[in-house]
Amino acid sequence: MLKKFLNIFILKVIFRSPHHLRKIIIKYFYFSKMEYKEITKEYFCGLLVEPEDSYNWKKRKRHLDIVTNGGQNKIIRDIIHYFSMDNAMENCSQSIIETDTSAPFFTPINRDHKFWQSGNNYFFYCLKYQFRKNVVSHKNANEYIQMNIRPYLYTASYYESLPEMSDHEIERLLKKYPFEIMNDAIVSGKHRVFAMIGRLIEKKRYIPFWALVHKPVKK
C-alpha cells in the first residue's frame, strides 16, 4: 500500500514539473523503476492503446469499441491500418452516437458511468478531428456545460468550431503533457494518443510524444 501511494506521489511530481527538469527529477526516484523518454514512431505504433486487463474495456467500452473495431485492433498500428482502408472512417462516422452533454454530470466526471456509457464519440472524434486548440478538459466540463454554451461539449460541431493546432503547438503540448506506459500499453493520455493516430491515418508527420515508462519488473 505504501509503495502504491509513493508511486502516485512520484507521478504527480513528475507530471507537474517542467519538461526540461523531468529527467533530472526522476534520477532522485531511481527506486521507482520509471524512465522519462521521447517515444519514437515505431515504438508508438507497437503500443497497446489500453492494457489488456484494464477495467476501461468495460467502463469505456462503447468509446473504445468504435475505435478498435470491437476490440479486434488494440495495437496502434492495427488501428491505423484499419482506418486507412476505404470507407472505414465513413462507416464509423455513421455509427457514432454523441453523448448528451446538455446537462452537468456527477463529479468526478471521469467516474460517472453516464458520461462514459451513453455515447461512443469521445475517442473517435479525437481521431477524426485530431489536435484542436482550447479543448475543455474533463475536469472543467461541468463548468462549460453549466454556462449553457453552444455548441454542446465534445460534439462534432464543438470540435469543428475549434481551430487546428500547428505542428509547433502540438510539439509543445506533448512535452507539457506526457503520457504513461506500462507493459507496452498506454495507461493515460488517451485523447492525445487518438489525435496522433488520426494524423498518421492521414499520413501526416508523427510528432514525438514524451512518456513516463514503467520498467518491467524482473521475476
N, C-alpha and C positions, 0 to 999 in steps of 0.2 A: 504493500500500500504506500509506504514511504517513497519507494522508487518511482511509483506512478505519479505521485504529486510532484516529485522532483523533476521528472521529465516534462510535466506540464509547465512548471515554472521556467525551465530552460527554454522551452519552445516559445513562451511568451516573451522572454528577454530577447531572444534572437530575432523573432519576427518584428518586434518593436524597435529594434536597433537599425541604424542606417546600413545600407548595403555594404559600404566600404569598411565597416567595423565588424561585420558578422564573422568573418574567418578568424579574426583576432580573438573575438569573444569566445568562440566555440573551442578554442585551444584550452581555455580555462575550465571547460566542461568535458575534458577528454574522456572521462569515465562514462559519459552518456552514449558513447559509440555512435555519434552522429557526425555527418560531414556536410558542409555547405559548399555547393559547387554549381557551375554552369552545366546545363543539360544540353547535350548535342541533339541534333535532329534524329540521328539513328537511335540513340537511347530513348528519346521521347516516343518515337513511333513503336518501340517494342514494349512500352509500359501497358499494364492493365489500367483501364480507366477507373476501375473500382476494385478493391480487394475481393477475391472470390467469396470469402466468408463474411463480407460486410452486411450489416443489417439494412443498409441503404437499398439493397436489392429488393427488399420488401417495403421499406418506408417510402422510398422514392421510385418505386417500381415503374410507374407509368412514364415518368420522365426519363428514366434510364432505358426502358424497353424501346422507346421510339428511336433512340439514337444508337442502340446496339442490336437492332433487329431481333427484339425479343430475347436478348441475352446471348445471341449467337456470335456477335462480334464484340468481344470485351477488350481486345488488344487494339491500340490506337491505329496501327497500320491497317487492320482489318476494317475498322470504321471508315477510314479514308477510302479504302478500295471500294467498299460497299456504296458510299455516297458519290463516288466518281462514276458509277455506272449510269447509263441512260435512264432517265425518269425516276431514279431513286429519290432525289430531293423533292421532286414534284409530288410523287406518290405519298411521301411522308407529310408534306405540307397539307395535303388533303385529309390526312388522318389526325391533324392537330386539334386538340380541344383546349382552349385557353382557360386557365384558372381564373375564376371570378375574383378580381381584386378591387371590387367596388366598395367593400366594407372591410374594416380592420380585422386582423387575425389575433388569436391569443398570443401572448408573449411568454418565453422567447419564441419568435416566429419559426425558427428552424425546427422546433419540436411540435409545431401544430400540424396534425395529420391532415386537416382540411387544406392547408396551404400546399402540401405535397401530393395529396391524393385526389384532388378534384379537377385535375387537368394533366396535360403531358407536354407543355410547351417550353418549360424553363431551359433545359439543355439544348433542345433543338433550335430555339431562337438564338441562343449564343452561337451555335454552329452556323446558322443561316446569316445572321447579321454581324457576326464577328465582333471586333473591338469598337465600341462606341463610347463617346465622351459622356461623362456625368451620369452614368448608370447608378440609380439609387441602390444602395446595399440592402440586404435583408434586414439588417439591424435598424435601418431608417425607413423601412417600407411602410409601417403603420403611420408614421408622421406624414408621408406623402399622401397616403390614402385618406387620412382624416382631413387633409386640406382640400379634398374633393377636386383634385387637379385632373385635367384631361390631356392626353389620352390616359386610360387606365394603365396602371403599372404592369410592366412585363408582357404587355400585349404586342402584337405585330406593329400596330400603329405607334406604340410607345417607342420601340426600337427604331422605327423608320423616322421618327421625329428627332432623333439624336444624331449629331454629326459623327462621321467616322474619324477614328484616331489615325494619325500619321504613323509611319514606321518608327520614327524617333520617339513619339509619345508612347507607343507600345513598349519599346525597349526600356524606357524609364519606368513604366508601370510594372513590368516584370521583374525589375530589380527592386522596386519598392515593396512588391508583394510576392514573395517566393511561395512555392507550394511545398508539400511534404510527400516524401516517397518512402514506402515501407514494403520490403519484399517485392520490388519491381512493380508496385501498384501505387496509384495516386490516392492519397487519403485526404487531400484538401485542395482548394483552388480549382474546383471542377469547372466553374463557369469560364475562367480564363483558358483552361485546357480545351474546352469545346470551341471557344472562339478561335484558338490556334488551329484546331482540326479543320474548321471551316476555311481558314486561309489556305491550308495545304490541299484541301479538296479543289480549290480554285487555282492551285499551282502558284500561289503567291510565296514570297520568300519566308522561310522559317526564321523567326526571331527568337534567339535563345532564352529559355526560362532559366531561372535560378531556383534551386531547391535545397531543402534540408533533407538529406538522405540518411535513413537509419541503416547502419551497417548490420549485415546478418550476424546473428549470434552463433558462434561456433559450438557445436554439440560435442 
